[in-house]
Amino acid sequence: MTGNKNSNENRSPSSDGSANGSDGVDAAWEEFVSSHQDELHDVERSRTARKFNKAARKAEKQAQLSIDDLKPEAFARAAGPRDFEGRSWLDTDDVLNDDDSSFVPPNPSIGSVRKSTMLFVVLLVIGVITLTASILIPALSAWLGTAGGVMTLIGAAGMFAQHKGHTETRTDMFDDGARV
């Protein structure tokens, strides 16, 4: 019913006699070149044109890749800090037991914990457990919810109040506390 129609099928050139398309552009360009041939020839022989051609040839020559430009590091990189020394992961125990190993085991001791901090942590944990129990036991939810909420708030507020940040471990003014 509504088929595709080519409305440009029988178009004729425009009324001024020039053809639409690349033929008209090519003809106009050839006409321009022929009318300005002497000037274009002078431009081609100018000092600026010679300098430009020389620079273009030099840039093209530099852009070409030569086998001499390739370095061995491009194919085989040097050993890095995580490269293996020929040992397998299966030899981990042997590596750790070597006398020349630079491995230092971590120190897992927490250090001294203040009694007030321990009290606030215990209150927080018991408060959360009590709040969870108040959801699971509907008959006692009013009492458990109230007690759990109070313990949770006291524990969280106490821990927040004791938090001093990292100001006592700073080494200088720009130390933001990040440790590796």
Secondary structure, 3 states (H helix, E strand, C coil): CCCCCCCCCCCCCCCCCCCCCHHHHHHHHHHHHHHCHHHHHHHHCCHHHHHHHHHHHHHHHHHCCCHHHCCHHHCCCCCCCCCCCCCCHHHHHHHHHCCCCCCCCCCCCCCCCCHHHHHHHHHHHHHHHHHHHHHHCHHHHHHHHHHHHHHHHHHHHHHHHHCCCCHHHCCCCCCCCCCC
